[in-house]
Amino acid sequence: MKAIKHYAIELGTLYIEHLIFAAASDVAYADNLITRRSTKGSIFQLFGNIIDWQSKKQAIVTTLTTKAKLLALSHISAWLL
């Protein structure tokens, strides 16, 4: 933990001026070889700056990449509502 105490978040200029809020998610399908659960990640940006992000294992085992991605999208869209 001592190695990361000097890290910081730098807020820069806005490259895409018309983009106010953005949200994205992705999945690493079945990346845990023991449990076969996928890792999902999401990121939220406001005026081009990251305001929140998360990465964690999905609660259920999915049988297709598409199902894993749809599950991640449904979780990120539920957060937005």
mmCIF file of the N, C-alpha and C atoms, coordinates in Angstrom:
data_MODEL
# 
_entry.id   MODEL 
# 
loop_
_atom_site.group_PDB 
_atom_site.id 
_atom_site.type_symbol 
_atom_site.label_atom_id 
_atom_site.label_alt_id 
_atom_site.label_comp_id 
_atom_site.label_asym_id 
_atom_site.label_entity_id 
_atom_site.label_seq_id 
_atom_site.pdbx_PDB_ins_code 
_atom_site.Cartn_x 
_atom_site.Cartn_y 
_atom_site.Cartn_z 
_atom_site.occupancy 
_atom_site.B_iso_or_equiv 
_atom_site.pdbx_formal_charge 
_atom_site.auth_seq_id 
_atom_site.auth_comp_id 
_atom_site.auth_asym_id 
_atom_site.auth_atom_id 
_atom_site.pdbx_PDB_model_num 
ATOM 1   N N  . MET A 1 1  ? 0.817   -1.197  0.000   1.00 0.00 ? 1  MET A N  1 
ATOM 2   C CA . MET A 1 1  ? 0.000   0.000   0.000   1.00 0.00 ? 1  MET A CA 1 
ATOM 3   C C  . MET A 1 1  ? 0.863   1.263   0.000   1.00 0.00 ? 1  MET A C  1 
ATOM 4   N N  . LYS A 1 2  ? 2.081   1.188   0.495   1.00 0.00 ? 2  LYS A N  1 
ATOM 5   C CA . LYS A 1 2  ? 2.926   2.376   0.514   1.00 0.00 ? 2  LYS A CA 1 
ATOM 6   C C  . LYS A 1 2  ? 3.256   2.860   -0.895  1.00 0.00 ? 2  LYS A C  1 
ATOM 7   N N  . ALA A 1 3  ? 3.299   1.936   -1.854  1.00 0.00 ? 3  ALA A N  1 
ATOM 8   C CA . ALA A 1 3  ? 3.669   2.299   -3.221  1.00 0.00 ? 3  ALA A CA 1 
ATOM 9   C C  . ALA A 1 3  ? 2.622   3.174   -3.900  1.00 0.00 ? 3  ALA A C  1 
ATOM 10  N N  . ILE A 1 4  ? 1.365   3.101   -3.480  1.00 0.00 ? 4  ILE A N  1 
ATOM 11  C CA . ILE A 1 4  ? 0.321   3.860   -4.169  1.00 0.00 ? 4  ILE A CA 1 
ATOM 12  C C  . ILE A 1 4  ? -0.066  5.152   -3.448  1.00 0.00 ? 4  ILE A C  1 
ATOM 13  N N  . LYS A 1 5  ? 0.595   5.498   -2.361  1.00 0.00 ? 5  LYS A N  1 
ATOM 14  C CA . LYS A 1 5  ? 0.180   6.687   -1.620  1.00 0.00 ? 5  LYS A CA 1 
ATOM 15  C C  . LYS A 1 5  ? 0.457   7.993   -2.359  1.00 0.00 ? 5  LYS A C  1 
ATOM 16  N N  . HIS A 1 6  ? 1.262   7.942   -3.423  1.00 0.00 ? 6  HIS A N  1 
ATOM 17  C CA . HIS A 1 6  ? 1.584   9.157   -4.165  1.00 0.00 ? 6  HIS A CA 1 
ATOM 18  C C  . HIS A 1 6  ? 0.780   9.278   -5.465  1.00 0.00 ? 6  HIS A C  1 
ATOM 19  N N  . TYR A 1 7  ? -0.159  8.373   -5.713  1.00 0.00 ? 7  TYR A N  1 
ATOM 20  C CA . TYR A 1 7  ? -1.001  8.460   -6.900  1.00 0.00 ? 7  TYR A CA 1 
ATOM 21  C C  . TYR A 1 7  ? -2.105  9.496   -6.694  1.00 0.00 ? 7  TYR A C  1 
ATOM 22  N N  . ALA A 1 8  ? -2.550  10.076  -7.791  1.00 0.00 ? 8  ALA A N  1 
ATOM 23  C CA . ALA A 1 8  ? -3.621  11.073  -7.717  1.00 0.00 ? 8  ALA A CA 1 
ATOM 24  C C  . ALA A 1 8  ? -4.457  11.008  -8.988  1.00 0.00 ? 8  ALA A C  1 
ATOM 25  N N  . ILE A 1 9  ? -5.647  11.535  -8.925  1.00 0.00 ? 9  ILE A N  1 
ATOM 26  C CA . ILE A 1 9  ? -6.505  11.657  -10.098 1.00 0.00 ? 9  ILE A CA 1 
ATOM 27  C C  . ILE A 1 9  ? -6.368  13.071  -10.632 1.00 0.00 ? 9  ILE A C  1 
ATOM 28  N N  . GLU A 1 10 ? -6.051  13.172  -11.909 1.00 0.00 ? 10 GLU A N  1 
ATOM 29  C CA . GLU A 1 10 ? -5.887  14.484  -12.531 1.00 0.00 ? 10 GLU A CA 1 
ATOM 30  C C  . GLU A 1 10 ? -7.075  14.745  -13.446 1.00 0.00 ? 10 GLU A C  1 
ATOM 31  N N  . LEU A 1 11 ? -7.747  15.845  -13.230 1.00 0.00 ? 11 LEU A N  1 
ATOM 32  C CA . LEU A 1 11 ? -8.871  16.228  -14.065 1.00 0.00 ? 11 LEU A CA 1 
ATOM 33  C C  . LEU A 1 11 ? -8.371  17.171  -15.145 1.00 0.00 ? 11 LEU A C  1 
ATOM 34  N N  . GLY A 1 12 ? -8.521  16.721  -16.392 1.00 0.00 ? 12 GLY A N  1 
ATOM 35  C CA . GLY A 1 12 ? -7.998  17.502  -17.507 1.00 0.00 ? 12 GLY A CA 1 
ATOM 36  C C  . GLY A 1 12 ? -9.076  18.262  -18.242 1.00 0.00 ? 12 GLY A C  1 
ATOM 37  N N  . THR A 1 13 ? -8.703  18.737  -19.416 1.00 0.00 ? 13 THR A N  1 
ATOM 38  C CA . THR A 1 13 ? -9.649  19.494  -20.237 1.00 0.00 ? 13 THR A CA 1 
ATOM 39  C C  . THR A 1 13 ? -10.615 18.550  -20.932 1.00 0.00 ? 13 THR A C  1 
ATOM 40  N N  . LEU A 1 14 ? -11.715 19.079  -21.369 1.00 0.00 ? 14 LEU A N  1 
ATOM 41  C CA . LEU A 1 14 ? -12.751 18.309  -22.025 1.00 0.00 ? 14 LEU A CA 1 
ATOM 42  C C  . LEU A 1 14 ? -12.448 18.202  -23.514 1.00 0.00 ? 14 LEU A C  1 
ATOM 43  N N  . TYR A 1 15 ? -12.305 16.965  -24.007 1.00 0.00 ? 15 TYR A N  1 
ATOM 44  C CA . TYR A 1 15 ? -11.995 16.761  -25.419 1.00 0.00 ? 15 TYR A CA 1 
ATOM 45  C C  . TYR A 1 15 ? -13.258 16.730  -26.278 1.00 0.00 ? 15 TYR A C  1 
ATOM 46  N N  . ILE A 1 16 ? -14.314 16.142  -25.751 1.00 0.00 ? 16 ILE A N  1 
ATOM 47  C CA . ILE A 1 16 ? -15.585 16.093  -26.475 1.00 0.00 ? 16 ILE A CA 1 
ATOM 48  C C  . ILE A 1 16 ? -16.541 17.018  -25.739 1.00 0.00 ? 16 ILE A C  1 
ATOM 49  N N  . GLU A 1 17 ? -16.674 18.223  -26.204 1.00 0.00 ? 17 GLU A N  1 
ATOM 50  C CA . GLU A 1 17 ? -17.386 19.252  -25.460 1.00 0.00 ? 17 GLU A CA 1 
ATOM 51  C C  . GLU A 1 17 ? -18.877 18.985  -25.321 1.00 0.00 ? 17 GLU A C  1 
ATOM 52  N N  . HIS A 1 18 ? -19.493 18.331  -26.292 1.00 0.00 ? 18 HIS A N  1 
ATOM 53  C CA . HIS A 1 18 ? -20.934 18.121  -26.215 1.00 0.00 ? 18 HIS A CA 1 
ATOM 54  C C  . HIS A 1 18 ? -21.315 16.910  -25.359 1.00 0.00 ? 18 HIS A C  1 
ATOM 55  N N  . LEU A 1 19 ? -20.356 16.080  -24.979 1.00 0.00 ? 19 LEU A N  1 
ATOM 56  C CA . LEU A 1 19 ? -20.631 14.894  -24.183 1.00 0.00 ? 19 LEU A CA 1 
ATOM 57  C C  . LEU A 1 19 ? -20.610 15.263  -22.705 1.00 0.00 ? 19 LEU A C  1 
ATOM 58  N N  . ILE A 1 20 ? -21.780 15.276  -22.072 1.00 0.00 ? 20 ILE A N  1 
ATOM 59  C CA . ILE A 1 20 ? -21.874 15.676  -20.666 1.00 0.00 ? 20 ILE A CA 1 
ATOM 60  C C  . ILE A 1 20 ? -21.726 14.480  -19.750 1.00 0.00 ? 20 ILE A C  1 
ATOM 61  N N  . PHE A 1 21 ? -22.486 13.401  -20.012 1.00 0.00 ? 21 PHE A N  1 
ATOM 62  C CA . PHE A 1 21 ? -22.437 12.217  -19.165 1.00 0.00 ? 21 PHE A CA 1 
ATOM 63  C C  . PHE A 1 21 ? -22.270 10.981  -20.035 1.00 0.00 ? 21 PHE A C  1 
ATOM 64  N N  . ALA A 1 22 ? -21.415 10.057  -19.620 1.00 0.00 ? 22 ALA A N  1 
ATOM 65  C CA . ALA A 1 22 ? -21.210 8.812   -20.357 1.00 0.00 ? 22 ALA A CA 1 
ATOM 66  C C  . ALA A 1 22 ? -21.083 7.663   -19.369 1.00 0.00 ? 22 ALA A C  1 
ATOM 67  N N  . ALA A 1 23 ? -21.614 6.510   -19.761 1.00 0.00 ? 23 ALA A N  1 
ATOM 68  C CA . ALA A 1 23 ? -21.512 5.298   -18.960 1.00 0.00 ? 23 ALA A CA 1 
ATOM 69  C C  . ALA A 1 23 ? -21.163 4.148   -19.888 1.00 0.00 ? 23 ALA A C  1 
ATOM 70  N N  . ALA A 1 24 ? -20.284 3.254   -19.436 1.00 0.00 ? 24 ALA A N  1 
ATOM 71  C CA . ALA A 1 24 ? -19.878 2.109   -20.248 1.00 0.00 ? 24 ALA A CA 1 
ATOM 72  C C  . ALA A 1 24 ? -19.629 0.912   -19.349 1.00 0.00 ? 24 ALA A C  1 
ATOM 73  N N  . SER A 1 25 ? -19.780 -0.281  -19.924 1.00 0.00 ? 25 SER A N  1 
ATOM 74  C CA . SER A 1 25 ? -19.494 -1.496  -19.173 1.00 0.00 ? 25 SER A CA 1 
ATOM 75  C C  . SER A 1 25 ? -18.900 -2.539  -20.105 1.00 0.00 ? 25 SER A C  1 
ATOM 76  N N  . ASP A 1 26 ? -18.203 -3.500  -19.523 1.00 0.00 ? 26 ASP A N  1 
ATOM 77  C CA . ASP A 1 26 ? -17.640 -4.597  -20.289 1.00 0.00 ? 26 ASP A CA 1 
ATOM 78  C C  . ASP A 1 26 ? -17.489 -5.801  -19.368 1.00 0.00 ? 26 ASP A C  1 
ATOM 79  N N  . VAL A 1 27 ? -17.258 -6.957  -19.973 1.00 0.00 ? 27 VAL A N  1 
ATOM 80  C CA . VAL A 1 27 ? -17.173 -8.207  -19.220 1.00 0.00 ? 27 VAL A CA 1 
ATOM 81  C C  . VAL A 1 27 ? -15.979 -9.016  -19.714 1.00 0.00 ? 27 VAL A C  1 
ATOM 82  N N  . ALA A 1 28 ? -15.263 -9.620  -18.784 1.00 0.00 ? 28 ALA A N  1 
ATOM 83  C CA . ALA A 1 28 ? -14.260 -10.632 -19.111 1.00 0.00 ? 28 ALA A CA 1 
ATOM 84  C C  . ALA A 1 28 ? -14.947 -11.972 -18.869 1.00 0.00 ? 28 ALA A C  1 
ATOM 85  N N  . TYR A 1 29 ? -15.382 -12.618 -19.943 1.00 0.00 ? 29 TYR A N  1 
ATOM 86  C CA . TYR A 1 29 ? -16.241 -13.799 -19.850 1.00 0.00 ? 29 TYR A CA 1 
ATOM 87  C C  . TYR A 1 29 ? -15.501 -14.982 -19.219 1.00 0.00 ? 29 TYR A C  1 
ATOM 88  N N  . ALA A 1 30 ? -16.078 -15.519 -18.145 1.00 0.00 ? 30 ALA A N  1 
ATOM 89  C CA . ALA A 1 30 ? -15.606 -16.738 -17.473 1.00 0.00 ? 30 ALA A CA 1 
ATOM 90  C C  . ALA A 1 30 ? -14.104 -16.713 -17.214 1.00 0.00 ? 30 ALA A C  1 
ATOM 91  N N  . ASP A 1 31 ? -13.581 -15.581 -16.746 1.00 0.00 ? 31 ASP A N  1 
ATOM 92  C CA . ASP A 1 31 ? -12.141 -15.454 -16.544 1.00 0.00 ? 31 ASP A CA 1 
ATOM 93  C C  . ASP A 1 31 ? -11.641 -16.165 -15.285 1.00 0.00 ? 31 ASP A C  1 
ATOM 94  N N  . ASN A 1 32 ? -12.532 -16.506 -14.359 1.00 0.00 ? 32 ASN A N  1 
ATOM 95  C CA . ASN A 1 32 ? -12.138 -17.273 -13.184 1.00 0.00 ? 32 ASN A CA 1 
ATOM 96  C C  . ASN A 1 32 ? -12.254 -18.755 -13.531 1.00 0.00 ? 32 ASN A C  1 
ATOM 97  N N  . LEU A 1 33 ? -11.135 -19.441 -13.652 1.00 0.00 ? 33 LEU A N  1 
ATOM 98  C CA . LEU A 1 33 ? -11.129 -20.824 -14.111 1.00 0.00 ? 33 LEU A CA 1 
ATOM 99  C C  . LEU A 1 33 ? -11.721 -21.795 -13.102 1.00 0.00 ? 33 LEU A C  1 
ATOM 100 N N  . ILE A 1 34 ? -11.783 -21.434 -11.844 1.00 0.00 ? 34 ILE A N  1 
ATOM 101 C CA . ILE A 1 34 ? -12.333 -22.320 -10.821 1.00 0.00 ? 34 ILE A CA 1 
ATOM 102 C C  . ILE A 1 34 ? -13.849 -22.196 -10.754 1.00 0.00 ? 34 ILE A C  1 
ATOM 103 N N  . THR A 1 35 ? -14.367 -20.981 -10.622 1.00 0.00 ? 35 THR A N  1 
ATOM 104 C CA . THR A 1 35 ? -15.815 -20.784 -10.475 1.00 0.00 ? 35 THR A CA 1 
ATOM 105 C C  . THR A 1 35 ? -16.521 -20.541 -11.804 1.00 0.00 ? 35 THR A C  1 
ATOM 106 N N  . ARG A 1 36 ? -15.757 -20.208 -12.874 1.00 0.00 ? 36 ARG A N  1 
ATOM 107 C CA . ARG A 1 36 ? -16.288 -19.891 -14.201 1.00 0.00 ? 36 ARG A CA 1 
ATOM 108 C C  . ARG A 1 36 ? -17.152 -18.635 -14.204 1.00 0.00 ? 36 ARG A C  1 
ATOM 109 N N  . ARG A 1 37 ? -17.041 -17.817 -13.163 1.00 0.00 ? 37 ARG A N  1 
ATOM 110 C CA . ARG A 1 37 ? -17.785 -16.558 -13.139 1.00 0.00 ? 37 ARG A CA 1 
ATOM 111 C C  . ARG A 1 37 ? -17.025 -15.497 -13.915 1.00 0.00 ? 37 ARG A C  1 
ATOM 112 N N  . SER A 1 38 ? -17.758 -14.571 -14.480 1.00 0.00 ? 38 SER A N  1 
ATOM 113 C CA . SER A 1 38 ? -17.172 -13.486 -15.275 1.00 0.00 ? 38 SER A CA 1 
ATOM 114 C C  . SER A 1 38 ? -16.922 -12.268 -14.396 1.00 0.00 ? 38 SER A C  1 
ATOM 115 N N  . THR A 1 39 ? -15.970 -11.458 -14.807 1.00 0.00 ? 39 THR A N  1 
ATOM 116 C CA . THR A 1 39 ? -15.701 -10.190 -14.137 1.00 0.00 ? 39 THR A CA 1 
ATOM 117 C C  . THR A 1 39 ? -16.337 -9.077  -14.951 1.00 0.00 ? 39 THR A C  1 
ATOM 118 N N  . LYS A 1 40 ? -17.145 -8.245  -14.281 1.00 0.00 ? 40 LYS A N  1 
ATOM 119 C CA . LYS A 1 40 ? -17.794 -7.129  -14.975 1.00 0.00 ? 40 LYS A CA 1 
ATOM 120 C C  . LYS A 1 40 ? -17.169 -5.827  -14.488 1.00 0.00 ? 40 LYS A C  1 
ATOM 121 N N  . GLY A 1 41 ? -17.147 -4.862  -15.357 1.00 0.00 ? 41 GLY A N  1 
ATOM 122 C CA . GLY A 1 41 ? -16.627 -3.556  -14.994 1.00 0.00 ? 41 GLY A CA 1 
ATOM 123 C C  . GLY A 1 41 ? -17.475 -2.467  -15.610 1.00 0.00 ? 41 GLY A C  1 
ATOM 124 N N  . SER A 1 42 ? -17.552 -1.338  -14.930 1.00 0.00 ? 42 SER A N  1 
ATOM 125 C CA . SER A 1 42 ? -18.300 -0.205  -15.467 1.00 0.00 ? 42 SER A CA 1 
ATOM 126 C C  . SER A 1 42 ? -17.597 1.088   -15.084 1.00 0.00 ? 42 SER A C  1 
ATOM 127 N N  . ILE A 1 43 ? -17.850 2.106   -15.897 1.00 0.00 ? 43 ILE A N  1 
ATOM 128 C CA . ILE A 1 43 ? -17.225 3.410   -15.669 1.00 0.00 ? 43 ILE A CA 1 
ATOM 129 C C  . ILE A 1 43 ? -18.248 4.497   -16.007 1.00 0.00 ? 43 ILE A C  1 
ATOM 130 N N  . PHE A 1 44 ? -18.216 5.568   -15.237 1.00 0.00 ? 44 PHE A N  1 
ATOM 131 C CA . PHE A 1 44 ? -19.108 6.706   -15.443 1.00 0.00 ? 44 PHE A CA 1 
ATOM 132 C C  . PHE A 1 44 ? -18.263 7.965   -15.568 1.00 0.00 ? 44 PHE A C  1 
ATOM 133 N N  . GLN A 1 45 ? -18.572 8.771   -16.568 1.00 0.00 ? 45 GLN A N  1 
ATOM 134 C CA . GLN A 1 45 ? -17.851 10.014  -16.795 1.00 0.00 ? 45 GLN A CA 1 
ATOM 135 C C  . GLN A 1 45 ? -18.826 11.183  -16.808 1.00 0.00 ? 45 GLN A C  1 
ATOM 136 N N  . LEU A 1 46 ? -18.370 12.296  -16.252 1.00 0.00 ? 46 LEU A N  1 
ATOM 137 C CA . LEU A 1 46 ? -19.129 13.541  -16.268 1.00 0.00 ? 46 LEU A CA 1 
ATOM 138 C C  . LEU A 1 46 ? -18.208 14.636  -16.787 1.00 0.00 ? 46 LEU A C  1 
ATOM 139 N N  . PHE A 1 47 ? -18.585 15.259  -17.880 1.00 0.00 ? 47 PHE A N  1 
ATOM 140 C CA . PHE A 1 47 ? -17.768 16.280  -18.550 1.00 0.00 ? 47 PHE A CA 1 
ATOM 141 C C  . PHE A 1 47 ? -16.366 15.762  -18.853 1.00 0.00 ? 47 PHE A C  1 
ATOM 142 N N  . GLY A 1 48 ? -16.285 14.486  -19.251 1.00 0.00 ? 48 GLY A N  1 
ATOM 143 C CA . GLY A 1 48 ? -15.008 13.898  -19.649 1.00 0.00 ? 48 GLY A CA 1 
ATOM 144 C C  . GLY A 1 48 ? -14.144 13.392  -18.513 1.00 0.00 ? 48 GLY A C  1 
ATOM 145 N N  . ASN A 1 49 ? -14.574 13.566  -17.268 1.00 0.00 ? 49 ASN A N  1 
ATOM 146 C CA . ASN A 1 49 ? -13.788 13.124  -16.123 1.00 0.00 ? 49 ASN A CA 1 
ATOM 147 C C  . ASN A 1 49 ? -14.474 11.938  -15.443 1.00 0.00 ? 49 ASN A C  1 
ATOM 148 N N  . ILE A 1 50 ? -13.693 10.956  -15.034 1.00 0.00 ? 50 ILE A N  1 
ATOM 149 C CA . ILE A 1 50 ? -14.239 9.772   -14.378 1.00 0.00 ? 50 ILE A CA 1 
ATOM 150 C C  . ILE A 1 50 ? -14.755 10.158  -13.003 1.00 0.00 ? 50 ILE A C  1 
ATOM 151 N N  . ILE A 1 51 ? -16.037 9.835   -12.746 1.00 0.00 ? 51 ILE A N  1 
ATOM 152 C CA . ILE A 1 51 ? -16.621 10.144  -11.442 1.00 0.00 ? 51 ILE A CA 1 
ATOM 153 C C  . ILE A 1 51 ? -16.894 8.885   -10.625 1.00 0.00 ? 51 ILE A C  1 
ATOM 154 N N  . ASP A 1 52 ? -16.963 7.720   -11.286 1.00 0.00 ? 52 ASP A N  1 
ATOM 155 C CA . ASP A 1 52 ? -17.187 6.472   -10.567 1.00 0.00 ? 52 ASP A CA 1 
ATOM 156 C C  . ASP A 1 52 ? -16.802 5.304   -11.460 1.00 0.00 ? 52 ASP A C  1 
ATOM 157 N N  . TRP A 1 53 ? -16.340 4.223   -10.847 1.00 0.00 ? 53 TRP A N  1 
ATOM 158 C CA . TRP A 1 53 ? -16.038 3.004   -11.581 1.00 0.00 ? 53 TRP A CA 1 
ATOM 159 C C  . TRP A 1 53 ? -16.133 1.836   -10.614 1.00 0.00 ? 53 TRP A C  1 
ATOM 160 N N  . GLN A 1 54 ? -16.321 0.659   -11.175 1.00 0.00 ? 54 GLN A N  1 
ATOM 161 C CA . GLN A 1 54 ? -16.335 -0.532  -10.344 1.00 0.00 ? 54 GLN A CA 1 
ATOM 162 C C  . GLN A 1 54 ? -15.942 -1.743  -11.173 1.00 0.00 ? 54 GLN A C  1 
ATOM 163 N N  . SER A 1 55 ? -15.429 -2.747  -10.508 1.00 0.00 ? 55 SER A N  1 
ATOM 164 C CA . SER A 1 55 ? -15.086 -4.010  -11.131 1.00 0.00 ? 55 SER A CA 1 
ATOM 165 C C  . SER A 1 55 ? -15.312 -5.102  -10.101 1.00 0.00 ? 55 SER A C  1 
ATOM 166 N N  . LYS A 1 56 ? -16.120 -6.105  -10.463 1.00 0.00 ? 56 LYS A N  1 
ATOM 167 C CA . LYS A 1 56 ? -16.363 -7.209  -9.541  1.00 0.00 ? 56 LYS A CA 1 
ATOM 168 C C  . LYS A 1 56 ? -16.864 -8.428  -10.290 1.00 0.00 ? 56 LYS A C  1 
ATOM 169 N N  . LYS A 1 57 ? -16.869 -9.555  -9.600  1.00 0.00 ? 57 LYS A N  1 
ATOM 170 C CA . LYS A 1 57 ? -17.355 -10.798 -10.183 1.00 0.00 ? 57 LYS A CA 1 
ATOM 171 C C  . LYS A 1 57 ? -18.873 -10.760 -10.306 1.00 0.00 ? 57 LYS A C  1 
ATOM 172 N N  . GLN A 1 58 ? -19.389 -11.329 -11.382 1.00 0.00 ? 58 GLN A N  1 
ATOM 173 C CA . GLN A 1 58 ? -20.831 -11.431 -11.521 1.00 0.00 ? 58 GLN A CA 1 
ATOM 174 C C  . GLN A 1 58 ? -21.350 -12.473 -10.537 1.00 0.00 ? 58 GLN A C  1 
ATOM 175 N N  . ALA A 1 59 ? -22.560 -12.271 -10.065 1.00 0.00 ? 59 ALA A N  1 
ATOM 176 C CA . ALA A 1 59 ? -23.129 -13.137 -9.030  1.00 0.00 ? 59 ALA A CA 1 
ATOM 177 C C  . ALA A 1 59 ? -23.487 -14.521 -9.551  1.00 0.00 ? 59 ALA A C  1 
ATOM 178 N N  . ILE A 1 60 ? -23.770 -14.637 -10.847 1.00 0.00 ? 60 ILE A N  1 
ATOM 179 C CA . ILE A 1 60 ? -24.168 -15.932 -11.398 1.00 0.00 ? 60 ILE A CA 1 
ATOM 180 C C  . ILE A 1 60 ? -23.213 -16.354 -12.501 1.00 0.00 ? 60 ILE A C  1 
ATOM 181 N N  . VAL A 1 61 ? -23.212 -17.635 -12.809 1.00 0.00 ? 61 VAL A N  1 
ATOM 182 C CA . VAL A 1 61 ? -22.409 -18.167 -13.902 1.00 0.00 ? 61 VAL A CA 1 
ATOM 183 C C  . VAL A 1 61 ? -23.263 -18.111 -15.168 1.00 0.00 ? 61 VAL A C  1 
ATOM 184 N N  . THR A 1 62 ? -22.746 -17.492 -16.207 1.00 0.00 ? 62 THR A N  1 
ATOM 185 C CA . THR A 1 62 ? -23.467 -17.416 -17.473 1.00 0.00 ? 62 THR A CA 1 
ATOM 186 C C  . THR A 1 62 ? -22.873 -18.416 -18.455 1.00 0.00 ? 62 THR A C  1 
ATOM 187 N N  . THR A 1 63 ? -23.687 -18.860 -19.397 1.00 0.00 ? 63 THR A N  1 
ATOM 188 C CA . THR A 1 63 ? -23.233 -19.877 -20.349 1.00 0.00 ? 63 THR A CA 1 
ATOM 189 C C  . THR A 1 63 ? -22.791 -19.288 -21.688 1.00 0.00 ? 63 THR A C  1 
ATOM 190 N N  . LEU A 1 64 ? -23.076 -18.021 -21.909 1.00 0.00 ? 64 LEU A N  1 
ATOM 191 C CA . LEU A 1 64 ? -22.693 -17.359 -23.152 1.00 0.00 ? 64 LEU A CA 1 
ATOM 192 C C  . LEU A 1 64 ? -22.108 -15.984 -22.869 1.00 0.00 ? 64 LEU A C  1 
ATOM 193 N N  . THR A 1 65 ? -21.206 -15.544 -23.732 1.00 0.00 ? 65 THR A N  1 
ATOM 194 C CA . THR A 1 65 ? -20.627 -14.207 -23.609 1.00 0.00 ? 65 THR A CA 1 
ATOM 195 C C  . THR A 1 65 ? -21.717 -13.146 -23.695 1.00 0.00 ? 65 THR A C  1 
ATOM 196 N N  . THR A 1 66 ? -22.664 -13.340 -24.581 1.00 0.00 ? 66 THR A N  1 
ATOM 197 C CA . THR A 1 66 ? -23.748 -12.367 -24.758 1.00 0.00 ? 66 THR A CA 1 
ATOM 198 C C  . THR A 1 66 ? -24.554 -12.206 -23.479 1.00 0.00 ? 66 THR A C  1 
ATOM 199 N N  . LYS A 1 67 ? -24.852 -13.310 -22.804 1.00 0.00 ? 67 LYS A N  1 
ATOM 200 C CA . LYS A 1 67 ? -25.600 -13.234 -21.557 1.00 0.00 ? 67 LYS A CA 1 
ATOM 201 C C  . LYS A 1 67 ? -24.821 -12.480 -20.489 1.00 0.00 ? 67 LYS A C  1 
ATOM 202 N N  . ALA A 1 68 ? -23.517 -12.706 -20.418 1.00 0.00 ? 68 ALA A N  1 
ATOM 203 C CA . ALA A 1 68 ? -22.686 -12.008 -19.441 1.00 0.00 ? 68 ALA A CA 1 
ATOM 204 C C  . ALA A 1 68 ? -22.683 -10.508 -19.715 1.00 0.00 ? 68 ALA A C  1 
ATOM 205 N N  . LYS A 1 69 ? -22.585 -10.123 -20.992 1.00 0.00 ? 69 LYS A N  1 
ATOM 206 C CA . LYS A 1 69 ? -22.585 -8.699  -21.340 1.00 0.00 ? 69 LYS A CA 1 
ATOM 207 C C  . LYS A 1 69 ? -23.945 -8.055  -21.072 1.00 0.00 ? 69 LYS A C  1 
ATOM 208 N N  . LEU A 1 70 ? -25.028 -8.771  -21.386 1.00 0.00 ? 70 LEU A N  1 
ATOM 209 C CA . LEU A 1 70 ? -26.362 -8.233  -21.110 1.00 0.00 ? 70 LEU A CA 1 
ATOM 210 C C  . LEU A 1 70 ? -26.609 -8.079  -19.621 1.00 0.00 ? 70 LEU A C  1 
ATOM 211 N N  . LEU A 1 71 ? -26.093 -8.993  -18.822 1.00 0.00 ? 71 LEU A N  1 
ATOM 212 C CA . LEU A 1 71 ? -26.231 -8.888  -17.375 1.00 0.00 ? 71 LEU A CA 1 
ATOM 213 C C  . LEU A 1 71 ? -25.494 -7.650  -16.854 1.00 0.00 ? 71 LEU A C  1 
ATOM 214 N N  . ALA A 1 72 ? -24.295 -7.404  -17.364 1.00 0.00 ? 72 ALA A N  1 
ATOM 215 C CA . ALA A 1 72 ? -23.545 -6.213  -16.962 1.00 0.00 ? 72 ALA A CA 1 
ATOM 216 C C  . ALA A 1 72 ? -24.268 -4.939  -17.393 1.00 0.00 ? 72 ALA A C  1 
ATOM 217 N N  . LEU A 1 73 ? -24.826 -4.931  -18.599 1.00 0.00 ? 73 LEU A N  1 
ATOM 218 C CA . LEU A 1 73 ? -25.570 -3.763  -19.080 1.00 0.00 ? 73 LEU A CA 1 
ATOM 219 C C  . LEU A 1 73 ? -26.823 -3.514  -18.250 1.00 0.00 ? 73 LEU A C  1 
ATOM 220 N N  . SER A 1 74 ? -27.494 -4.580  -17.846 1.00 0.00 ? 74 SER A N  1 
ATOM 221 C CA . SER A 1 74 ? -28.705 -4.392  -17.035 1.00 0.00 ? 74 SER A CA 1 
ATOM 222 C C  . SER A 1 74 ? -28.364 -3.814  -15.666 1.00 0.00 ? 74 SER A C  1 
ATOM 223 N N  . HIS A 1 75 ? -27.223 -4.192  -15.105 1.00 0.00 ? 75 HIS A N  1 
ATOM 224 C CA . HIS A 1 75 ? -26.818 -3.633  -13.822 1.00 0.00 ? 75 HIS A CA 1 
ATOM 225 C C  . HIS A 1 75 ? -26.428 -2.166  -13.934 1.00 0.00 ? 75 HIS A C  1 
ATOM 226 N N  . ILE A 1 76 ? -25.742 -1.805  -15.006 1.00 0.00 ? 76 ILE A N  1 
ATOM 227 C CA . ILE A 1 76 ? -25.340 -0.400  -15.176 1.00 0.00 ? 76 ILE A CA 1 
ATOM 228 C C  . ILE A 1 76 ? -26.568 0.472   -15.482 1.00 0.00 ? 76 ILE A C  1 
ATOM 229 N N  . SER A 1 77 ? -27.524 -0.056  -16.240 1.00 0.00 ? 77 SER A N  1 
ATOM 230 C CA . SER A 1 77 ? -28.722 0.733   -16.537 1.00 0.00 ? 77 SER A CA 1 
ATOM 231 C C  . SER A 1 77 ? -29.607 0.880   -15.310 1.00 0.00 ? 77 SER A C  1 
ATOM 232 N N  . ALA A 1 78 ? -29.632 -0.116  -14.446 1.00 0.00 ? 78 ALA A N  1 
ATOM 233 C CA . ALA A 1 78 ? -30.398 0.003   -13.204 1.00 0.00 ? 78 ALA A CA 1 
ATOM 234 C C  . ALA A 1 78 ? -29.804 1.075   -12.297 1.00 0.00 ? 78 ALA A C  1 
ATOM 235 N N  . TRP A 1 79 ? -28.468 1.226   -12.327 1.00 0.00 ? 79 TRP A N  1 
ATOM 236 C CA . TRP A 1 79 ? -27.807 2.245   -11.518 1.00 0.00 ? 79 TRP A CA 1 
ATOM 237 C C  . TRP A 1 79 ? -28.182 3.651   -12.019 1.00 0.00 ? 79 TRP A C  1 
ATOM 238 N N  . LEU A 1 80 ? -28.379 3.766   -13.330 1.00 0.00 ? 80 LEU A N  1 
ATOM 239 C CA . LEU A 1 80 ? -28.678 5.075   -13.922 1.00 0.00 ? 80 LEU A CA 1 
ATOM 240 C C  . LEU A 1 80 ? -30.093 5.553   -13.631 1.00 0.00 ? 80 LEU A C  1 
ATOM 241 N N  . LEU A 1 81 ? -31.011 4.632   -13.378 1.00 0.00 ? 81 LEU A N  1 
ATOM 242 C CA . LEU A 1 81 ? -32.406 5.020   -13.168 1.00 0.00 ? 81 LEU A CA 1 
ATOM 243 C C  . LEU A 1 81 ? -32.650 5.567   -11.826 1.00 0.00 ? 81 LEU A C  1 
# 
